[in-house]
């Protein structure tokens, strides 16, 4: 068995260090709006089915309408939670 002695590399022998270019950091969009659950969509789709007279063959349309309505409802609720500035709530100072 032969012994090989490693000598430390000199600065000129070391490969150059390559770094990734700096990327701009995008502003954080804030908390994500929660997606409706499968059960929430199913319940809303069933409500739509009943309200439209239990029409057969409309399950895909009812599902899509339920999904869209729930997502819009979540976005609206999310906007109202974030909106606490005077521009969004002009009566916040007690004026009418």
C-alpha positions as CSV (number, residue, x, y, z in Angstrom):
1,X,0.0,0.0,0.0
2,X,1.5,3.3,-1.0
3,X,1.0,6.5,0.9
4,X,0.1,9.5,-1.1
5,X,0.6,12.8,0.7
6,X,-1.8,15.6,-0.2
7,X,-0.4,19.0,-0.3
8,X,-2.7,22.0,0.2
9,X,-3.5,23.8,-3.1
10,X,-2.1,27.2,-3.5
11,X,-4.4,30.1,-4.4
12,X,-3.4,30.0,-8.1
13,X,-4.2,26.2,-8.3
14,X,-7.7,26.5,-6.9
15,X,-10.5,26.8,-9.5
16,X,-12.3,30.1,-9.6
17,X,-15.4,30.5,-7.5
18,X,-18.4,31.0,-9.7
19,X,-21.5,32.6,-8.1
20,X,-25.0,32.9,-9.4
21,X,-26.0,36.4,-10.5
22,X,-28.1,38.4,-8.1
23,X,-31.7,38.1,-8.8
24,X,-34.2,40.8,-7.8
25,X,-36.4,39.7,-4.9
26,X,-40.0,40.0,-5.8
27,X,-42.2,41.5,-3.1
28,X,-44.1,38.9,-1.1
29,X,-47.7,38.9,-2.3
30,X,-49.0,38.3,1.2
31,X,-50.8,35.3,2.6
32,X,-52.3,33.1,0.0
33,X,-56.0,32.7,-0.4
34,X,-57.1,29.3,0.7
35,X,-58.5,27.0,-2.0
36,X,-61.9,25.6,-1.4
37,X,-61.9,22.0,-0.3
38,X,-63.4,19.1,-2.3
39,X,-66.2,18.8,0.3
40,X,-67.0,22.6,0.1
41,X,-67.2,22.4,-3.7
42,X,-69.4,19.3,-3.6
43,X,-71.8,20.9,-1.1
44,X,-72.1,24.1,-3.2
45,X,-72.5,22.1,-6.4
46,X,-75.3,20.1,-4.8
47,X,-76.9,23.4,-3.7
48,X,-76.8,24.6,-7.3
49,X,-78.2,21.3,-8.5
50,X,-81.2,21.6,-6.2
51,X,-81.7,25.4,-6.9
52,X,-81.8,24.7,-10.6
53,X,-84.5,22.1,-10.4
54,X,-82.3,19.0,-10.0
55,X,-81.6,19.0,-13.7
56,X,-79.7,15.9,-14.7
57,X,-76.5,16.1,-16.9
58,X,-75.3,19.4,-15.4
59,X,-72.8,18.0,-12.8
60,X,-69.7,19.4,-14.5
61,X,-71.3,22.8,-15.0
62,X,-72.5,22.8,-11.4
63,X,-69.1,21.8,-10.1
64,X,-67.4,24.5,-12.1
65,X,-69.9,27.1,-11.0
66,X,-69.5,26.1,-7.4
67,X,-65.7,26.2,-7.6
68,X,-65.8,29.6,-9.2
69,X,-68.2,31.0,-6.6
70,X,-66.2,29.7,-3.7
71,X,-62.9,31.0,-5.0
72,X,-64.5,34.5,-5.6
73,X,-66.0,34.3,-2.1
74,X,-62.6,33.5,-0.6
75,X,-60.8,36.3,-2.6
76,X,-63.5,38.8,-1.5
77,X,-63.1,37.7,2.1
78,X,-59.3,37.9,1.8
79,X,-59.4,41.4,0.4
80,X,-61.7,42.5,3.3
81,X,-59.3,41.1,5.8
82,X,-56.3,42.9,4.3
83,X,-58.2,46.1,3.8
84,X,-57.8,48.2,6.9
85,X,-56.5,51.5,5.6
86,X,-58.5,54.7,5.6
87,X,-58.9,54.4,1.8
88,X,-60.7,51.1,2.2
89,X,-62.5,52.0,5.4
90,X,-63.4,55.8,5.2
91,X,-65.7,55.5,8.3
92,X,-62.9,53.9,10.4
93,X,-62.3,57.3,12.1
94,X,-65.8,57.4,13.4
95,X,-67.1,59.9,10.7
96,X,-70.2,59.3,8.8
